[in-house]
Amino acid sequence: MSQPDDALDVLRGVWSAQGQTSADLDEDCGTTKTCKKMAGVGFDGLAGADEDLRTAWRARLEREGKLKPGSVRDLILGSAEVR
């Protein structure tokens, strides 16, 4: 059995132990559908008139505390300090 199947079995066990059904889930979450149309999704407005998109994106990540020093290589192979 694969891990996603194991996780699903655990969730089903928790729900049944609590007496929850799929009707309860629909009631709590609604029957909303996800929108898969991405034509209108973009980064308009992220960068100011005198700023490029890359700089604006990095500034936003930094403000949110999500910008970590390093490279893609460091993410994949680990940083030199960790080795």
C-alpha positions as CSV (number, residue, x, y, z in Angstrom):
1,M,0.0,0.0,0.0
2,S,1.4,3.4,-0.9
3,Q,1.7,6.4,1.5
4,P,-1.2,8.4,0.1
5,D,-3.5,5.4,0.5
6,D,-2.2,5.0,4.1
7,A,-3.0,8.6,4.8
8,L,-6.4,8.3,3.3
9,D,-7.2,5.3,5.5
10,V,-6.1,7.2,8.6
11,L,-8.3,10.1,7.7
12,R,-11.3,7.9,7.1
13,G,-10.6,6.2,10.4
14,V,-10.6,9.6,12.2
15,W,-13.7,10.8,10.5
16,S,-15.6,7.6,11.2
17,A,-14.5,7.6,14.9
18,Q,-15.9,11.1,15.2
19,G,-19.1,10.1,13.4
20,Q,-18.4,12.4,10.4
21,T,-19.7,11.7,7.0
22,S,-19.1,13.2,3.5
23,A,-22.4,15.2,4.0
24,D,-20.8,16.9,7.0
25,L,-17.8,17.8,4.9
26,D,-20.0,19.2,2.2
27,E,-21.9,21.2,4.8
28,D,-18.7,22.6,6.4
29,C,-16.8,23.3,3.1
30,G,-19.6,23.9,0.7
31,T,-19.7,22.5,-2.8
32,T,-17.4,25.0,-4.4
33,K,-15.5,24.1,-7.5
34,T,-12.0,25.0,-8.1
35,C,-11.3,27.4,-11.0
36,K,-8.8,26.0,-13.5
37,K,-8.9,28.9,-15.9
38,M,-5.6,30.7,-15.4
39,A,-5.8,33.1,-18.3
40,G,-6.5,36.1,-16.0
41,V,-3.8,35.2,-13.5
42,G,-0.7,37.3,-13.6
43,F,1.7,39.6,-11.7
44,D,0.3,42.9,-12.9
45,G,0.7,45.5,-10.2
46,L,3.4,43.6,-8.3
47,A,6.2,45.8,-9.8
48,G,6.0,49.6,-9.8
49,A,6.7,51.6,-12.9
50,D,10.4,52.0,-12.1
51,E,10.9,48.4,-10.9
52,D,11.3,45.1,-12.7
53,L,9.2,42.1,-11.8
54,R,12.2,40.1,-10.5
55,T,13.2,42.8,-8.0
56,A,9.6,43.3,-6.9
57,W,9.2,39.6,-6.3
58,R,12.4,39.3,-4.3
59,A,11.4,42.4,-2.2
60,R,8.0,40.8,-1.5
61,L,9.6,37.5,-0.4
62,E,12.0,39.4,1.8
63,R,9.2,41.4,3.5
64,E,7.3,38.2,4.2
65,G,10.4,36.5,5.6
66,K,10.5,33.9,2.9
67,L,13.7,34.8,1.1
68,K,16.5,32.6,2.2
69,P,20.1,33.1,1.1
70,G,21.5,30.4,-1.2
71,S,21.0,28.9,-4.6
72,V,18.9,26.2,-6.3
73,R,22.1,24.1,-6.1
74,D,22.1,24.5,-2.4
75,L,18.4,23.5,-2.2
76,I,19.1,20.3,-4.2
77,L,22.5,19.3,-2.9
78,G,22.5,21.0,0.4
79,S,24.7,24.0,1.3
80,A,28.4,23.6,1.9
81,E,28.0,24.4,5.6
82,V,25.8,21.3,6.1
83,R,28.1,18.8,4.4
